[in-house]
Amino acid sequence: MTRDDETLLSSLASMQGPAPYDHEEIAALRRRAWIEQGILIVSPSDSRLSEKDRQLLIRMAETIYGKEVQA
């Protein structure tokens, strides 16, 4: 088995259960973080972003956190 496999086998797998949040719940949490705390959680790969916005977001993140390490 390699790291690229989508599923990993484990003796604890049956105890894990489903993921705690689905896509809509995560979106609602992100919206709530923005409204209540002014925290923006956005991925540069979000399809709603224009290429200009995507590049600006990446530059802002690199300014604050440093450059992304390419694997």
C-alpha positions in Angstrom: 0.0 0.0 0.0 1.3 3.5 -0.9 0.6 6.9 0.5 -1.4 7.7 -2.6 -4.1 5.1 -1.8 -7.4 6.7 -1.0 -8.2 4.4 1.9 -5.9 3.0 4.5 -6.6 -0.2 6.3 -6.5 -0.2 10.0 -7.8 -2.4 12.9 -9.5 0.8 14.2 -11.3 1.5 10.9 -14.6 0.1 12.2 -14.5 2.4 15.2 -13.9 5.5 13.1 -17.4 6.2 11.9 -18.4 8.8 9.3 -16.8 12.2 8.9 -18.3 14.7 11.3 -19.3 17.3 8.7 -20.5 17.2 5.1 -19.8 19.8 2.4 -22.7 22.0 3.3 -21.9 21.9 7.0 -18.3 22.9 6.4 -19.5 25.8 4.1 -21.8 26.9 6.9 -18.9 26.9 9.4 -16.8 29.0 7.1 -19.6 31.5 6.6 -20.2 31.7 10.4 -16.4 32.2 11.0 -16.5 35.2 8.6 -19.7 36.7 10.0 -19.0 36.2 13.7 -15.2 36.6 13.8 -14.0 38.2 10.5 -12.1 35.0 9.7 -11.9 34.2 6.0 -11.4 30.5 5.1 -11.0 30.1 1.3 -9.0 27.8 -0.9 -7.1 29.1 -3.9 -8.7 26.3 -5.9 -12.3 27.6 -5.2 -14.0 27.7 -8.6 -15.8 31.0 -7.6 -12.5 32.9 -7.7 -11.2 34.6 -10.8 -7.6 34.0 -11.8 -6.7 37.5 -10.6 -8.4 36.9 -7.2 -6.7 33.4 -6.9 -3.2 35.0 -7.5 -4.0 37.8 -5.0 -5.0 35.2 -2.4 -1.8 33.2 -2.9 0.4 36.3 -2.7 -1.4 37.3 0.5 -0.9 33.9 2.1 2.8 33.8 1.0 3.3 37.2 2.6 1.8 36.2 5.9 2.9 32.5 6.1 5.7 32.1 3.6 5.9 30.3 0.3 4.1 27.0 -0.3 6.4 24.0 -0.4 5.9 22.1 -3.7 5.9 18.3 -3.3 
